[in-house]
Amino acid sequence: TLFRSLPLSLTIMESLFQLVRRLVHPLSPLVTPCRAFSLGQPDLIRMSTMPKPKVVDRWTEKRAMFGVYDNIGILGDFKAHPKDLIVGPSWLRGWKGNELQRCLRKRQFVGPRMFTQERHDLNKRIRYLYKRFNRYGKHR
């Protein structure tokens, strides 16, 4: 008999709760249309106007030159590598690295042929970068 009276008491409690809620706040509906908990999704963003589309220059130098050297292997019988066509200092052709590595590579390639002041400045920069990279950086 206890289990049979349990649902009845729950419905009585629910109706009392709704009655109290109506008396406290008469404009609130009996059943709230929204959830009292979060599903993890944010509310929709309210905008007064649509955002303007970004103006993108499709013919910047980087985009215009993309894939230029891709056909060298096909048309040139794979004799020339694209890094051989790069114009620039000899210590930077076909190579990638940070500023410290670049300075060290420059000193290794052209160090003996540099002017004294220029070599001194390069060595100062290398000393500074050694300290900086050893104190700060994502490799620590």
C-alpha positions as CSV (number, residue, x, y, z in Angstrom):
1,T,0.0,0.0,0.0
2,L,3.0,2.3,0.6
3,F,4.1,1.9,-3.1
4,R,0.6,2.7,-4.4
5,S,0.4,5.9,-2.4
6,L,3.8,7.1,-3.5
7,P,2.8,8.2,-7.0
8,L,-0.3,9.9,-5.6
9,S,1.8,11.8,-3.1
10,L,4.2,12.8,-5.8
11,T,1.5,14.2,-8.0
12,I,0.1,16.0,-5.0
13,M,3.5,17.5,-4.2
14,E,3.9,18.5,-7.9
15,S,0.6,20.2,-8.0
16,L,1.3,22.0,-4.7
17,F,4.7,23.1,-6.1
18,Q,3.1,24.5,-9.3
19,L,0.4,26.3,-7.3
20,V,3.0,27.9,-5.0
21,R,5.0,28.9,-8.1
22,R,2.0,30.4,-9.7
23,L,1.2,32.5,-6.6
24,V,4.8,33.7,-6.3
25,H,5.1,34.5,-10.0
26,P,1.7,34.6,-11.8
27,L,3.2,35.1,-15.3
28,S,5.3,31.9,-15.2
29,P,3.7,29.0,-17.1
30,L,3.1,25.7,-15.5
31,V,5.7,23.9,-17.5
32,T,8.8,25.9,-18.5
33,P,9.6,25.6,-22.2
34,C,13.3,25.7,-21.7
35,R,15.7,23.3,-20.0
36,A,17.1,24.1,-16.6
37,F,20.5,22.6,-17.5
38,S,23.0,23.1,-20.2
39,L,23.7,20.8,-23.1
40,G,27.1,22.4,-23.7
41,Q,25.9,24.3,-26.8
42,P,26.1,28.1,-26.6
43,D,23.1,30.2,-27.4
44,L,22.7,31.5,-30.9
45,I,24.5,34.7,-31.5
46,R,22.2,37.7,-32.0
47,M,23.2,40.0,-34.8
48,S,21.5,43.1,-36.0
49,T,23.1,42.9,-39.5
50,M,25.0,40.2,-41.4
51,P,28.8,40.7,-41.3
52,K,30.4,41.9,-44.5
53,P,32.4,39.4,-46.4
54,K,36.2,39.7,-46.2
55,V,37.9,41.3,-49.2
56,V,40.6,39.0,-50.3
57,D,43.2,39.8,-53.0
58,R,43.3,36.5,-55.0
59,W,46.4,37.7,-57.0
60,T,49.0,38.4,-54.3
61,E,52.5,37.4,-55.2
62,K,52.4,34.4,-53.0
63,R,49.1,33.1,-54.4
64,A,50.1,33.9,-58.0
65,M,53.4,32.0,-57.7
66,F,51.9,29.0,-56.0
67,G,52.8,25.8,-57.9
68,V,55.0,27.5,-60.5
69,Y,57.8,25.0,-60.2
70,D,55.7,21.9,-59.9
71,N,56.1,20.9,-63.5
72,I,59.9,21.1,-63.6
73,G,60.3,17.4,-62.9
74,I,57.8,16.4,-65.6
75,L,59.0,18.8,-68.3
76,G,62.7,18.9,-67.4
77,D,63.2,15.1,-67.1
78,F,63.8,15.5,-63.4
79,K,67.2,17.0,-63.9
80,A,66.6,20.2,-62.0
81,H,65.3,20.5,-58.5
82,P,63.2,23.6,-57.6
83,K,65.7,24.5,-54.9
84,D,68.3,25.0,-57.6
85,L,66.2,27.7,-59.2
86,I,65.9,29.8,-56.0
87,V,67.8,33.0,-56.2
88,G,69.3,34.3,-53.0
89,P,72.3,34.0,-50.7
90,S,74.1,30.6,-50.9
91,W,73.6,29.9,-47.2
92,L,69.8,30.2,-47.5
93,R,69.1,28.3,-50.7
94,G,66.8,25.3,-50.1
95,W,67.2,25.7,-46.3
96,K,64.8,26.5,-43.4
97,G,65.5,27.5,-39.8
98,N,65.2,30.1,-37.1
99,E,67.3,33.3,-36.8
100,L,70.0,31.7,-34.7
101,Q,70.4,28.8,-37.1
102,R,70.5,31.3,-40.0
103,C,73.2,33.4,-38.4
104,L,75.3,30.3,-37.5
105,R,74.9,29.0,-41.1
106,K,75.9,32.4,-42.5
107,R,79.0,32.5,-40.3
108,Q,79.9,29.0,-41.4
109,F,79.5,29.8,-45.1
110,V,81.0,33.3,-45.5
111,G,82.6,34.0,-42.1
112,P,86.2,34.1,-43.3
113,R,85.3,36.5,-46.2
114,M,83.3,39.0,-44.1
115,F,84.5,42.4,-43.1
116,T,85.7,42.7,-39.5
117,Q,82.8,44.9,-38.3
118,E,80.2,42.8,-40.0
119,R,81.6,39.6,-38.5
120,H,81.8,41.3,-35.1
121,D,78.1,42.3,-35.4
122,L,77.1,38.8,-36.5
123,N,79.0,37.3,-33.5
124,K,77.2,39.7,-31.1
125,R,73.9,38.7,-32.6
126,I,74.7,35.0,-32.2
127,R,75.7,35.5,-28.6
128,Y,72.5,37.4,-27.9
129,L,70.3,34.7,-29.6
130,Y,72.1,31.9,-27.7
131,K,71.2,33.6,-24.4
132,R,67.6,34.3,-25.6
133,F,66.9,30.8,-26.9
134,N,68.4,29.2,-23.8
135,R,66.3,31.3,-21.4
136,Y,63.0,31.5,-23.3
137,G,61.3,29.5,-26.0
138,K,59.1,26.6,-26.7
139,H,62.0,24.1,-26.6
140,R,62.5,24.7,-22.9
